[in-house]
Amino acid sequence: MNILADHKEYKPFFKNPEAEIPEVKNLSEFENDSNWYNLTLTVKTQFISLLTEWRFNSLVIINDIELQKMTSSFYFSSLFKATVSEIEENIMQLTTNKAKCEYLIRSITDLEKINKLNGIPIENNPIDQKVIRYLKFELEYYKQVMELPDQENQFEPLQKIKWKGSPAQFGYLFTELVKNDFLETPVHNGEPNFTGFAKQCWEHFEINTTLENLIKEMNPKKNTLSDTKRIKFPKLSDLA
């Protein structure tokens, strides 16, 4: 019997999902696919755990090297970092510390419930364990912030700088400033972290767009400003 009959959500990650013994795609073939991207961390880790079990029982075909990649601490660490980035982005969009605390409490409860429903003891899921520890750490921080006396009255509210141009113009201009060494971006693995840079700009500029779209426009490879409009900007390299 095909093991995927009871696990249809995993079919996109197999080369021949209808075969009696289906073969798993290479990690590089699906890790950037929207089907994989949209899965929760719990479902991803559960899938990888199941692959190990299925491989042992000869229910699926998978290259040993590929299975090793998926179960490596490096890959699990990457999944954890991606999850933390998503949590940070969600927190940043909430305007009050109370709302942030409520979101963190919900996230902890949801993770524990999902593991319970899937029959996976939380102690057997190291990634979710790390995520829950992170969530609890953040929750304690925001609880302490909420307890600070008259905190809202101690400081002037942050006045953002209003950007009157388009998000595409903003993204193009600021990435050009980075490219010509007028600004520094956060760095991830030795490379400019344009997602982190977009988040910094989002905190200090009032831009008529969403954070998700700003992140896209501040990625030099995804910016949508046309070449016709780009040539209207002065060459920043001439100012160096």
C-alpha positions as CSV (number, residue, x, y, z in Angstrom):
1,M,0.0,0.0,0.0
2,N,1.3,3.5,-0.9
3,I,2.3,5.2,2.4
4,L,1.2,8.6,1.0
5,A,-2.5,7.5,0.9
6,D,-2.7,8.7,4.5
7,H,-0.2,11.6,4.1
8,K,-1.4,13.4,0.9
9,E,0.0,16.7,2.1
10,Y,3.5,15.3,1.4
11,K,2.9,14.2,-2.2
12,P,4.5,17.4,-3.8
13,F,7.8,16.2,-2.3
14,F,7.9,12.9,-4.1
15,K,9.0,12.2,-7.7
16,N,6.3,9.6,-8.2
17,P,3.8,9.9,-5.4
18,E,1.4,7.3,-6.8
19,A,4.0,4.5,-7.0
20,E,3.8,1.6,-4.6
21,I,7.1,2.7,-3.1
22,P,7.4,6.4,-3.9
23,E,10.8,8.1,-4.3
24,V,11.5,11.3,-2.4
25,K,12.7,14.4,-4.4
26,N,16.1,15.8,-3.6
27,L,16.0,18.5,-0.9
28,S,17.2,21.2,-3.4
29,E,14.1,20.4,-5.6
30,F,11.5,21.4,-3.1
31,E,13.0,23.4,-0.2
32,N,12.2,26.7,-2.1
33,D,8.9,25.4,-3.4
34,S,5.8,27.2,-2.1
35,N,4.3,23.8,-0.9
36,W,7.2,23.4,1.4
37,Y,7.5,27.1,2.4
38,N,3.9,27.2,3.5
39,L,4.2,24.2,5.8
40,T,4.6,24.9,9.5
41,L,7.8,24.0,11.2
42,T,6.1,21.2,13.1
43,V,4.8,19.6,9.9
44,K,8.2,19.9,8.3
45,T,10.0,18.3,11.2
46,Q,7.3,15.6,11.4
47,F,7.8,14.9,7.7
48,I,11.6,14.5,8.1
49,S,11.1,12.2,11.1
50,L,8.6,10.1,9.2
51,L,11.0,9.8,6.3
52,T,13.6,8.3,8.6
53,E,11.0,5.7,9.8
54,W,9.7,5.0,6.3
55,R,13.2,4.6,4.9
56,F,14.0,2.1,7.6
57,N,10.8,0.1,6.8
58,S,11.5,0.3,3.0
59,L,8.2,2.2,2.4
60,V,9.9,5.0,0.5
61,I,13.0,5.4,-1.7
62,I,15.4,8.2,-0.6
63,N,19.0,8.8,-1.3
64,D,21.0,8.3,1.9
65,I,22.9,11.6,1.4
66,E,19.7,13.5,1.0
67,L,18.2,12.0,4.1
68,Q,21.5,12.9,5.9
69,K,21.1,16.6,4.7
70,M,17.5,16.8,6.0
71,T,18.3,15.4,9.4
72,S,21.5,17.4,9.9
73,S,21.8,19.9,12.7
74,F,22.7,22.6,10.2
75,Y,19.4,22.1,8.2
76,F,17.3,22.0,11.4
77,S,19.1,25.1,12.6
78,S,18.1,26.8,9.3
79,L,14.5,25.9,9.9
80,F,14.7,27.3,13.4
81,K,16.2,30.6,12.2
82,A,13.5,30.9,9.5
83,T,10.8,30.4,12.1
84,V,12.3,32.9,14.5
85,S,12.5,35.5,11.6
86,E,8.8,34.9,10.9
87,I,7.9,35.3,14.7
88,E,9.9,38.5,14.8
89,E,8.1,39.9,11.8
90,N,4.7,39.1,13.3
91,I,5.7,40.7,16.6
92,M,6.9,43.8,14.9
93,Q,3.5,44.3,13.2
94,L,1.7,44.4,16.6
95,T,1.4,47.9,18.1
96,T,1.0,47.2,21.8
97,N,3.0,45.1,24.3
98,K,-0.2,43.4,25.4
99,A,-0.9,42.3,21.9
100,K,2.6,40.9,21.6
101,C,2.3,39.0,24.8
102,E,-1.1,37.5,23.7
103,Y,0.5,36.5,20.3
104,L,3.4,34.8,22.1
105,I,1.1,32.9,24.5
106,R,-1.1,31.7,21.6
107,S,2.0,30.6,19.7
108,I,3.3,28.5,22.6
109,T,-0.1,27.0,23.2
110,D,-0.6,26.2,19.5
111,L,2.8,24.5,19.2
112,E,2.1,22.3,22.3
113,K,-1.4,21.4,21.0
114,I,-0.1,20.5,17.5
115,N,2.5,18.2,19.0
116,K,0.0,16.6,21.3
117,L,-2.5,16.0,18.4
118,N,0.3,14.5,16.2
119,G,1.2,12.2,19.1
120,I,4.7,13.6,19.3
121,P,6.0,14.3,22.8
122,I,7.5,17.8,22.9
123,E,10.7,16.3,24.3
124,N,11.0,14.3,21.0
125,N,10.8,17.4,18.9
126,P,14.0,19.4,19.4
127,I,13.1,22.2,17.0
128,D,9.8,22.9,18.6
129,Q,11.5,22.7,22.0
130,K,13.9,25.5,20.9
131,V,11.1,27.6,19.4
132,I,9.0,27.3,22.6
133,R,12.1,28.3,24.7
134,Y,12.5,31.3,22.4
135,L,8.8,32.3,22.6
136,K,8.9,32.1,26.4
137,F,12.0,34.2,26.5
138,E,10.3,36.9,24.4
139,L,7.2,36.6,26.5
140,E,9.1,37.3,29.7
141,Y,10.7,40.3,28.1
142,Y,7.5,41.9,27.0
143,K,5.8,41.1,30.4
144,Q,8.7,43.0,32.1
145,V,8.3,45.9,29.6
146,M,4.5,46.1,30.4
147,E,5.3,46.3,34.1
148,L,7.5,49.4,33.8
149,P,5.8,52.4,35.5
150,D,4.4,55.1,33.2
151,Q,6.6,53.9,30.4
152,E,4.5,55.4,27.7
153,N,4.8,58.9,29.3
154,Q,8.6,58.8,29.7
155,F,9.4,59.2,26.0
156,E,8.1,61.2,23.1
157,P,6.4,58.8,20.6
158,L,8.6,57.9,17.7
159,Q,7.8,60.1,14.7
160,K,8.5,58.3,11.5
161,I,9.9,60.0,8.5
162,K,7.3,60.1,5.8
163,W,8.3,58.8,2.3
164,K,6.3,60.4,-0.5
165,G,7.6,58.3,-3.3
166,S,6.7,54.7,-4.3
167,P,7.9,51.7,-2.4
168,A,9.9,50.6,-5.6
169,Q,11.7,54.0,-5.6
170,F,12.4,53.7,-1.9
171,G,13.8,50.2,-2.4
172,Y,15.9,51.1,-5.4
173,L,17.4,54.3,-3.8
174,F,18.3,52.7,-0.5
175,T,19.9,49.6,-2.1
176,E,21.9,51.9,-4.4
177,L,23.1,53.7,-1.3
178,V,24.2,50.3,0.1
179,K,25.8,49.3,-3.2
180,N,27.9,52.5,-3.3
181,D,29.0,52.2,0.4
182,F,26.9,55.1,1.7
183,L,25.0,52.8,4.1
184,E,25.6,49.5,5.8
185,T,23.0,46.7,6.0
186,P,22.7,43.9,8.6
187,V,24.8,40.9,7.5
188,H,23.8,37.2,7.4
189,N,26.3,34.5,6.6
190,G,28.6,37.2,5.2
191,E,26.0,38.6,2.8
192,P,23.9,41.7,3.0
193,N,20.6,40.9,4.8
194,F,18.1,43.0,2.8
195,T,15.2,41.6,4.8
196,G,16.7,42.8,8.0
197,F,17.5,46.2,6.3
198,A,13.9,46.5,5.2
199,K,12.7,45.9,8.7
200,Q,15.0,48.7,10.0
201,C,13.6,51.1,7.4
202,W,10.0,50.0,8.2
203,E,10.6,51.1,11.9
204,H,11.8,54.6,10.9
205,F,9.9,55.5,7.7
206,E,6.2,55.9,7.0
207,I,5.8,54.2,3.6
208,N,2.5,53.5,1.9
209,T,2.9,49.8,1.5
210,T,3.1,46.6,3.6
211,L,6.2,45.2,5.3
212,E,6.1,42.2,3.0
213,N,6.1,44.3,-0.1
214,L,8.9,46.6,1.2
215,I,11.1,43.5,1.9
216,K,10.5,42.5,-1.8
217,E,11.3,46.0,-3.1
218,M,14.5,46.3,-1.0
219,N,15.8,43.1,-2.6
220,P,17.9,44.2,-5.6
221,K,16.9,41.1,-7.5
222,K,13.1,41.7,-7.0
223,N,12.8,45.5,-7.1
224,T,10.1,46.5,-9.6
225,L,11.3,50.0,-10.6
226,S,11.5,50.2,-14.4
227,D,14.9,50.9,-16.1
228,T,13.3,54.1,-17.6
229,K,12.7,55.4,-14.1
230,R,16.1,54.2,-12.7
231,I,18.1,56.3,-15.2
232,K,16.4,59.4,-13.8
233,F,18.3,59.0,-10.5
234,P,21.7,60.5,-10.3
235,K,24.7,58.1,-10.3
236,L,25.7,57.8,-6.7
237,S,29.1,56.5,-7.7
238,D,29.9,60.0,-9.1
239,L,29.5,61.3,-5.5
240,A,32.1,59.0,-4.0
